[in-house]
Amino acid sequence: MTAPVMTAFGAQMGRLMAERGMSLHRLARLVNYDVGYLCKVKNGRKRPSAALAARVDAALGAGGALACLAPAARSRRQRRGDVHRVGCAARSRVHAG
């Protein structure tokens, strides 16, 4: 994952947290991840796994927007660009801030 994508995930996560009045500590408890690790993800220093993105997405009620920003387990065809994640492009455009 490139740095801009990591930053986009963290920025979107932070925006949603602020909108919902949720602290990083509260989110960490909800998704069962270490607050220090979530801080690094939010600040773009760590990559969010697909599993973490799904948990954070659900906890923040993001409707799939965060899950689409995280890397998925990708097949060889996806790495070549032949296959795209269905629904993610439209959803990320709608929720982009």
SULWOJO-V664745 format. One record per pair of residues at least 6 apart in sequence whose ideal C-beta (glycine too) atoms are under 7 Angstrom apart, sorted by the first residue. I is the first residue (numbers start at 0). J is the second residue. Records with the same first field share a line. If there is no record, write none. Layout:
I->J  J
//
This chain:
0->46  70
2->43
4->68
5->43  46
6->43
7->68
8->47  52  65  68  69
9->40  41  42  43
11->64  65  68  96
12->41  55  65
13->41
14->96
15->59  61
16->26  59
19->59
23->34  37  38  41
24->34
26->37  55  58
27->33  34  37
29->58
30->51  54  55  58
32->51
36->45
39->45
40->47  51
46->70
47->69
48->69
49->69  70  71  72
52->65  66  68  69
53->66
55->65
56->63  64  65  66
59->65
61->94
62->90  94
63->90
64->90  91  94
67->84  87  90  91
68->91
71->84
74->82
76->82
//
